[in-house]
């Protein structure tokens, strides 16, 4: 049998293919695995509103009215909280800022937009949007700066 040039080329191609296939079979092929993030429940037993006054002698808002309790929320989500305050001081009072010091929570916004001024005898209900953590159980503390 006579070996032709085409047979040699075909043999070389087969050998190269087998070498490459053998080399690749020894390499680990990376796998894409899903990233699993633990998301436990977010259970807010109550919302504690602390009002910080610029002038401690003039505490116009007293205790907050209609504060929610027993709230369950989705992990890592936005949650709306309504808080109503009543102004009892003569003249104009102002709410300048809303924040939280509860670990894992973050205030995203307040509506109406702060600062807001109130006259004596008026009530203000505002919606605070907070970002919840991955997991939490306890009291959510909301801090309100007022003057």
C-alpha positions in Angstrom: 0.0 0.0 0.0 1.3 3.3 -1.0 1.0 6.2 1.5 -0.1 9.4 -0.2 0.4 12.9 0.8 -3.4 13.2 1.7 -3.1 10.3 4.1 -0.2 11.9 5.9 -2.1 15.2 6.2 -5.2 13.4 7.5 -3.0 11.5 10.0 -1.4 14.7 11.3 -4.8 16.3 11.7 -6.1 13.3 13.6 -3.0 13.3 15.9 -3.3 17.0 16.5 -7.0 16.6 17.3 -6.4 13.9 19.8 -3.6 15.9 21.4 -5.8 19.0 21.8 -8.8 16.9 23.1 -6.5 15.2 25.6 -5.1 18.5 26.8 -8.6 20.0 27.2 -9.9 17.0 29.1 -7.3 17.6 31.8 -8.4 21.2 32.3 -11.2 22.0 34.7 -14.0 23.7 33.0 -15.4 26.5 35.2 -19.0 26.2 36.3 -21.3 29.1 36.8 -23.0 28.5 40.1 -25.9 30.6 41.3 -25.1 33.0 44.2 -27.4 32.3 47.1 -28.0 35.2 49.5 -29.7 34.4 52.7 -32.9 36.4 53.1 -34.5 35.8 56.4 -37.7 37.4 57.6 -37.9 41.1 58.5 -40.2 41.4 61.5 -40.7 44.8 63.0 -42.4 44.5 66.3 -42.9 48.3 66.6 -41.7 51.6 65.3 -40.2 53.9 67.9 -40.2 57.5 66.9 -37.7 59.7 68.8 -38.1 63.5 68.2 -34.8 65.5 68.6 -35.5 69.2 69.2 -33.1 71.9 68.4 -34.7 73.9 71.3 -35.3 71.5 74.2 -37.7 74.0 75.9 -40.0 74.0 73.0 -41.2 70.4 72.4 -44.1 71.0 70.1 -44.9 67.6 68.8 -45.4 65.5 71.9 -45.8 61.8 71.2 -46.4 60.6 67.7 -49.9 59.5 66.8 -50.9 56.4 64.7 -47.6 54.7 64.7 -47.7 51.1 63.3 -46.7 47.9 65.1 -46.3 44.3 64.2 -45.1 44.8 60.6 -43.6 42.0 58.5 -41.7 43.1 55.4 -39.7 41.5 52.6 -35.9 41.3 53.0 -33.9 43.9 51.1 -37.0 45.8 50.0 -38.6 49.2 50.3 -41.1 49.6 53.1 -43.4 52.6 53.7 -44.1 53.8 57.2 -46.7 56.4 58.0 -46.2 58.7 61.0 -48.6 61.4 62.2 -47.4 64.3 64.4 -49.5 67.0 65.9 -48.0 70.5 66.5 -49.0 72.1 69.8 -46.7 75.1 70.0 -47.7 78.7 69.0 -46.2 79.9 65.8 -44.4 77.8 63.3 -42.6 74.5 64.0 -40.4 72.7 61.5 -39.5 69.1 60.8 -36.1 69.2 59.1 -34.9 65.6 58.9 -35.9 61.9 59.3 -33.3 59.1 59.8 -32.8 55.8 61.5 -30.1 54.3 63.7 -31.4 50.8 63.5 -28.7 48.6 62.0 -29.4 47.4 58.4 -32.2 49.9 57.8 -31.8 53.1 55.7 -34.2 55.9 55.1 -34.7 56.4 51.4 -37.2 59.3 51.4 -39.9 61.2 53.3 -43.0 62.5 51.7 -43.9 65.4 51.9 -40.3 66.4 51.2 -38.5 67.8 54.2 -38.0 70.3 55.7 -41.7 71.1 56.3 -43.2 73.8 58.5 -46.4 73.4 60.6 -48.6 75.9 62.3 -50.0 75.5 65.8 -52.7 72.9 66.0 -51.9 71.3 62.6 -51.2 67.6 62.1 -48.8 66.2 59.7 -48.8 62.6 58.4 -45.8 61.8 56.4 -44.7 58.7 54.6 -41.2 57.4 55.3 -39.7 54.9 52.9 -37.0 52.7 54.4 -34.8 50.0 52.9 -35.0 46.8 55.0 -32.0 44.6 55.7 -31.7 40.9 54.7 -32.9 39.7 58.1 -34.2 41.5 61.2 -36.5 41.1 64.2 -37.1 43.9 66.7 -38.0 47.6 67.0 -37.3 50.0 64.2 -36.2 53.3 65.5 -37.0 56.5 63.5 -35.3 59.7 64.4 -37.0 63.0 63.6 -35.2 66.4 63.9 -37.5 69.2 64.8 -37.5 72.8 65.9 
